[in-house]
Amino acid sequence: MLTLLTFPDHFGEPGSSPFVVKSICLLNMSGQPWQRKLADVRKMPKQKLPVLKVGERLIPDSENIRSYLEEQGAEFDAGLSDSDLAASRAFIRMAEEHLYFHQVADRWLRDDVWAVTRDVIFEAIPKPIRGIISGKIRKKLQAGLYTQGIARFTEAERAERAGRDLQAIKLQLGDKPYLFGNSPTAADASVCPMLSGLVSIPLPTEVSNLVKNDAVLTDYIARMRDALYHIPQ
Ligand SMILES: N[C@@H](CCC(=O)N[C@@H](CS)C(=O)NCC(=O)O)C(=O)O
């Protein structure tokens, strides 16, 4: 039995992280039996989650999890043409390397959102020391976002940039239920969790509103949630 190691669920997102949600979608698409266990991120090979446990072997990173499932016979992109496969790779990168950072920025940079996020994510830490510990983690994250670059833009500037990605996703969806047709593919497993993660931001932000107020995107998220977000009990 495969075991997906994850964070707890927060803000309606299974496993809290879009990369965990991606792995949940891929596992469900693969048809392999699997279970979920909560894990301490500090003890993971790359100090990140998700990690897939196969016997005693730990496979960190959702991309490696995808490769492992493909080695086991999963075909996430069956029937896609070469140009679809190229577009799929580009959508995955756009979601994971750009939209993802808007979600992190919305969640961790804004003081009002942070106040809510902190008390949910760090609820296990006793209140008197929660502020100090979570504050140190936040400082590290703020520095990382500044180095990455996204923290140098205003929220309105970010919304403009993220909006172009959202428009590309809508153009690709067109009238189709999923990005490349009637069935979900690997690109849906990467793109949708970034969108639903934005919707899960606990207070309105300029970027999250672009998703929340868009019927095409919210319908797409609802479809993916129904089809692939479940965790076997
Ligand atoms: N490239 C990794 C990214 C995973 C990732 O960034 N996980 C974050 C949560 S969204 C994490 O574990 N962060 C913990 C930390 O940085 O301390 C993947 O695809 O799995």
Ligand as a Chemical Component Dictionary entry (heavy atoms), coordinates in Angstrom:
data_LIG
# 
_chem_comp.id                   LIG 
_chem_comp.type                 NON-POLYMER 
_chem_comp.pdbx_formal_charge   0 
_chem_comp.three_letter_code    LIG 
# 
loop_
_chem_comp_atom.comp_id 
_chem_comp_atom.atom_id 
_chem_comp_atom.alt_atom_id 
_chem_comp_atom.type_symbol 
_chem_comp_atom.charge 
_chem_comp_atom.model_Cartn_x 
_chem_comp_atom.model_Cartn_y 
_chem_comp_atom.model_Cartn_z 
_chem_comp_atom.pdbx_ordinal 
LIG N1  N1  N 0 8.640 20.949 -5.416 1  
LIG C1  C1  C 0 7.936 20.421 -4.260 2  
LIG C2  C2  C 0 7.334 21.565 -3.475 3  
LIG C3  C3  C 0 6.706 21.124 -2.167 4  
LIG C4  C4  C 0 6.539 22.315 -1.241 5  
LIG O1  O1  O 0 6.954 23.455 -1.539 6  
LIG N2  N2  N 0 5.949 22.053 -0.079 7  
LIG C5  C5  C 0 5.796 23.099 0.898  8  
LIG C6  C6  C 0 4.333 23.338 1.241  9  
LIG S1  S1  S 0 3.468 24.019 -0.115 10 
LIG C7  C7  C 0 6.509 22.692 2.185  11 
LIG O2  O2  O 0 6.569 21.528 2.523  12 
LIG N3  N3  N 0 7.027 23.664 2.922  13 
LIG C8  C8  C 0 7.624 23.410 4.183  14 
LIG C9  C9  C 0 8.832 24.244 4.409  15 
LIG O3  O3  O 0 9.324 24.851 3.449  16 
LIG O4  O4  O 0 9.273 24.275 5.560  17 
LIG C10 C10 C 0 6.866 19.428 -4.742 18 
LIG O5  O5  O 0 6.514 19.464 -5.917 19 
LIG O6  O6  O 0 6.455 18.585 -3.944 20 
# 
loop_
_chem_comp_bond.comp_id 
_chem_comp_bond.atom_id_1 
_chem_comp_bond.atom_id_2 
_chem_comp_bond.value_order 
_chem_comp_bond.pdbx_ordinal 
LIG N1  C1  SING 1  
LIG C1  C2  SING 2  
LIG C1  C10 SING 3  
LIG C2  C3  SING 4  
LIG C3  C4  SING 5  
LIG C4  O1  DOUB 6  
LIG C4  N2  SING 7  
LIG N2  C5  SING 8  
LIG C5  C6  SING 9  
LIG C5  C7  SING 10 
LIG C6  S1  SING 11 
LIG C7  O2  DOUB 12 
LIG C7  N3  SING 13 
LIG N3  C8  SING 14 
LIG C8  C9  SING 15 
LIG C9  O3  DOUB 16 
LIG C9  O4  SING 17 
LIG C10 O5  DOUB 18 
LIG C10 O6  SING 19 
# 
